[in-house]
Amino acid sequence: MTGPALLTAAILLAGCGGTAPPGSNETTGGTTRPAFLARVDSVCARAVTRHAGDPFPVTDFDPEHPDPSQLPAVGDYLLGYGGVPATTKALHALRPPPGQAAA
């Protein structure tokens, strides 16, 4: 995966993925960690599917040292990802099992 693809994946998948560690199948509050993670993965899979056919417009983009001439194309590309706030909102709406919420 190239730098731009990694950047895009990081933007889209922040908070996505993961597996439950062994022994974490607690059912406190009616929600297990694996069930919660399955819901998270479902939200992320929908986001990835929406953007799967949209290639990054700059093949040699370096996000740490961007070429100013490439920024308009990168900006236009990122504007097309209006679903990122919706995906983030959907992820935040998921309630983890008690005792599993991030501090």
Backbone as CSV, one residue per row, in Angstrom:
resi,resn,N_x,N_y,N_z,CA_x,CA_y,CA_z,C_x,C_y,C_z
1,MET,0.858,-1.167,0.000,0.000,0.000,0.000,0.896,1.219,0.000
2,THR,0.582,2.200,-0.848,1.398,3.399,-0.953,1.036,4.394,0.135
3,GLY,1.856,5.426,0.299,1.618,6.462,1.301,0.237,7.071,1.212
4,PRO,-0.215,7.492,0.002,-1.550,8.066,-0.107,-2.642,7.084,0.273
5,ALA,-2.476,5.846,-0.114,-3.485,4.850,0.230,-3.525,4.640,1.741
6,LEU,-2.357,4.647,2.377,-2.315,4.505,3.825,-2.982,5.693,4.503
7,LEU,-2.734,6.888,3.988,-3.347,8.088,4.541,-4.861,7.990,4.442
8,THR,-5.350,7.599,3.277,-6.786,7.473,3.077,-7.366,6.405,3.987
9,ALA,-6.693,5.271,4.073,-7.172,4.199,4.942,-7.216,4.660,6.388
10,ALA,-6.202,5.411,6.808,-6.172,5.901,8.185,-7.336,6.845,8.448
11,ILE,-7.639,7.708,7.466,-8.751,8.639,7.617,-10.063,7.873,7.730
12,LEU,-10.253,6.912,6.840,-11.514,6.174,6.805,-11.669,5.198,7.943
13,LEU,-10.594,4.623,8.378,-10.706,3.505,9.305,-10.309,3.836,10.729
14,ALA,-10.138,5.095,11.014,-9.800,5.448,12.387,-10.869,4.897,13.308
15,GLY,-10.462,4.113,14.242,-11.397,3.506,15.165,-12.000,2.210,14.678
16,CYS,-11.642,1.745,13.521,-12.244,0.538,12.960,-11.353,-0.672,13.185
17,GLY,-11.975,-1.817,13.101,-11.247,-3.083,13.154,-10.927,-3.506,14.563
18,GLY,-10.220,-4.586,14.647,-9.830,-5.108,15.941,-10.515,-6.426,16.219
19,THR,-9.929,-7.157,17.106,-10.532,-8.419,17.514,-10.539,-8.473,19.021
20,ALA,-11.419,-9.237,19.538,-11.507,-9.381,20.981,-10.402,-10.294,21.466
21,PRO,-9.714,-9.925,22.541,-8.705,-10.811,23.093,-9.368,-12.020,23.739
22,PRO,-8.640,-13.115,23.865,-9.202,-14.300,24.499,-9.746,-13.966,25.883
23,GLY,-10.872,-14.561,26.207,-11.445,-14.372,27.530,-12.210,-13.085,27.707
24,SER,-12.480,-12.331,26.622,-13.158,-11.046,26.775,-14.607,-11.116,26.322
25,ASN,-15.240,-12.256,26.472,-16.617,-12.429,26.022,-17.621,-12.096,27.115
26,GLU,-17.306,-11.168,27.998,-18.220,-10.846,29.070,-19.539,-10.337,28.507
27,THR,-20.617,-10.577,29.241,-21.939,-10.186,28.768,-22.552,-9.121,29.664
28,THR,-21.758,-8.402,30.419,-22.256,-7.361,31.301,-23.068,-6.352,30.499
29,GLY,-24.262,-6.071,30.922,-25.093,-5.090,30.243,-25.699,-5.613,28.959
30,GLY,-25.601,-6.898,28.672,-26.223,-7.470,27.492,-25.401,-7.358,26.220
31,THR,-24.240,-6.750,26.240,-23.410,-6.602,25.048,-22.057,-7.249,25.291
32,THR,-21.657,-8.131,24.404,-20.333,-8.721,24.522,-19.349,-7.910,23.702
33,ARG,-18.112,-8.021,24.050,-17.068,-7.320,23.291,-17.053,-7.786,21.833
34,PRO,-17.138,-9.095,21.546,-17.160,-9.516,20.141,-18.358,-8.950,19.375
35,ALA,-19.520,-8.858,20.017,-20.697,-8.291,19.346,-20.480,-6.809,19.057
36,PHE,-19.895,-6.093,20.004,-19.592,-4.675,19.803,-18.611,-4.502,18.647
37,LEU,-17.545,-5.306,18.643,-16.553,-5.199,17.574,-17.156,-5.560,16.222
38,ALA,-18.092,-6.487,16.185,-18.763,-6.823,14.929,-19.556,-5.629,14.414
39,ARG,-20.196,-4.883,15.310,-20.932,-3.684,14.882,-19.968,-2.618,14.376
40,VAL,-18.842,-2.445,15.050,-17.821,-1.485,14.598,-17.337,-1.871,13.199
41,ASP,-17.007,-3.145,13.024,-16.515,-3.604,11.723,-17.561,-3.412,10.629
42,SER,-18.827,-3.555,10.961,-19.893,-3.362,9.984,-19.952,-1.907,9.515
43,VAL,-19.854,-0.970,10.449,-19.846,0.453,10.091,-18.656,0.738,9.176
44,CYS,-17.503,0.209,9.522,-16.294,0.450,8.734,-16.383,-0.190,7.352
45,ALA,-16.942,-1.370,7.280,-17.069,-2.052,5.986,-17.948,-1.248,5.042
46,ARG,-19.011,-0.656,5.571,-19.868,0.192,4.719,-19.083,1.394,4.202
47,ALA,-18.264,2.012,5.043,-17.475,3.174,4.624,-16.467,2.784,3.548
48,VAL,-15.788,1.674,3.744,-14.787,1.218,2.770,-15.461,0.905,1.438
49,THR,-16.621,0.250,1.474,-17.346,-0.095,0.253,-17.731,1.154,-0.523
50,ARG,-18.169,2.191,0.194,-18.565,3.441,-0.472,-17.412,4.057,-1.256
51,HIS,-16.188,3.864,-0.807,-15.048,4.562,-1.403,-14.065,3.644,-2.126
52,ALA,-14.419,2.389,-2.298,-13.492,1.406,-2.856,-13.045,1.727,-4.280
53,GLY,-13.884,2.313,-5.096,-13.525,2.562,-6.490,-12.982,3.951,-6.758
54,ASP,-12.547,4.640,-5.740,-12.102,6.030,-5.890,-10.600,6.127,-5.604
55,PRO,-9.768,5.967,-6.645,-8.317,5.979,-6.414,-7.801,7.361,-6.007
56,PHE,-6.757,7.349,-5.202,-6.114,8.597,-4.783,-5.517,9.270,-6.013
57,PRO,-5.683,10.587,-6.185,-5.302,11.254,-7.433,-3.812,11.518,-7.627
58,VAL,-3.000,11.366,-6.594,-1.574,11.699,-6.688,-0.769,10.456,-6.305
59,THR,0.028,9.960,-7.239,0.755,8.711,-6.992,1.946,8.874,-6.055
60,ASP,2.539,10.050,-6.008,3.753,10.229,-5.206,3.553,11.241,-4.079
61,PHE,2.356,11.332,-3.554,2.055,12.305,-2.511,2.749,11.930,-1.208
62,ASP,3.417,12.899,-0.603,4.089,12.703,0.683,3.373,13.585,1.697
63,PRO,2.531,13.014,2.562,1.765,13.833,3.494,2.623,14.593,4.500
64,GLU,3.852,14.131,4.720,4.734,14.836,5.647,5.467,16.000,4.982
65,HIS,5.621,15.926,3.660,6.293,16.982,2.896,5.524,17.192,1.600
66,PRO,4.295,17.714,1.689,3.467,17.813,0.492,4.004,18.838,-0.502
67,ASP,3.842,18.508,-1.769,4.154,19.427,-2.855,2.938,20.347,-2.983
68,PRO,3.116,21.657,-2.791,1.966,22.569,-2.854,1.153,22.454,-4.146
69,SER,1.792,22.090,-5.240,1.055,21.976,-6.498,0.097,20.787,-6.498
70,GLN,0.299,19.823,-5.601,-0.564,18.651,-5.523,-1.749,18.853,-4.577
71,LEU,-1.677,19.868,-3.731,-2.692,20.045,-2.698,-4.110,20.271,-3.234
72,PRO,-4.305,21.013,-4.327,-5.680,21.143,-4.828,-6.311,19.795,-5.197
73,ALA,-5.558,18.919,-5.850,-6.095,17.609,-6.224,-6.375,16.765,-4.985
74,VAL,-5.480,16.826,-4.009,-5.672,16.068,-2.773,-6.879,16.619,-2.009
75,GLY,-6.991,17.941,-1.945,-8.130,18.563,-1.264,-9.453,18.188,-1.907
76,ASP,-9.501,18.233,-3.242,-10.730,17.843,-3.952,-11.081,16.395,-3.657
77,TYR,-10.077,15.546,-3.635,-10.292,14.129,-3.343,-10.877,13.953,-1.941
78,LEU,-10.274,14.618,-0.958,-10.741,14.478,0.419,-12.134,15.063,0.615
79,LEU,-12.471,16.108,-0.135,-13.823,16.663,-0.055,-14.869,15.652,-0.504
80,GLY,-14.483,14.750,-1.393,-15.391,13.710,-1.845,-15.718,12.695,-0.770
81,TYR,-14.995,12.749,0.337,-15.216,11.817,1.425,-16.081,12.440,2.510
82,GLY,-17.164,13.042,2.088,-18.085,13.644,3.041,-18.650,12.629,4.016
83,GLY,-18.540,11.343,3.689,-19.052,10.297,4.568,-18.197,10.058,5.791
84,VAL,-17.001,10.613,5.824,-16.135,10.384,6.981,-16.791,10.909,8.259
85,PRO,-17.339,12.133,8.285,-18.019,12.553,9.509,-19.203,11.644,9.854
86,ALA,-19.927,11.165,8.851,-21.049,10.261,9.118,-20.549,8.949,9.706
87,THR,-19.439,8.443,9.180,-18.865,7.200,9.705,-18.385,7.411,11.134
88,THR,-17.721,8.517,11.379,-17.245,8.825,12.731,-18.423,8.938,13.692
89,LYS,-19.492,9.600,13.251,-20.683,9.739,14.088,-21.286,8.365,14.395
90,ALA,-21.350,7.507,13.377,-21.894,6.153,13.581,-21.043,5.363,14.566
91,LEU,-19.723,5.511,14.479,-18.835,4.803,15.414,-19.018,5.315,16.834
92,HIS,-19.138,6.628,16.983,-19.316,7.196,18.322,-20.675,6.819,18.913
93,ALA,-21.655,6.549,18.077,-22.985,6.174,18.560,-23.013,4.756,19.132
94,LEU,-22.055,3.934,18.753,-22.003,2.568,19.280,-21.569,2.611,20.738
95,ARG,-22.242,1.863,21.547,-21.925,1.858,22.973,-21.170,0.580,23.314
96,PRO,-19.925,0.720,23.753,-19.156,-0.476,24.122,-19.719,-1.110,25.386
97,PRO,-19.385,-2.371,25.599,-19.826,-3.017,26.832,-19.280,-2.269,28.047
98,PRO,-20.014,-2.260,29.136,-19.520,-1.606,30.358,-18.125,-2.126,30.707
99,GLY,-17.278,-1.221,31.109,-15.914,-1.588,31.485,-14.973,-1.667,30.287
100,GLN,-15.493,-1.498,29.073,-14.658,-1.580,27.878,-14.468,-0.225,27.213
101,ALA,-15.108,0.811,27.702,-14.977,2.139,27.103,-13.567,2.670,27.309
102,ALA,-13.099,3.431,26.309,-11.768,4.035,26.411,-11.764,5.067,27.534
103,ALA,-10.657,5.171,28.191,-10.539,6.136,29.293,-10.401,7.538,28.756
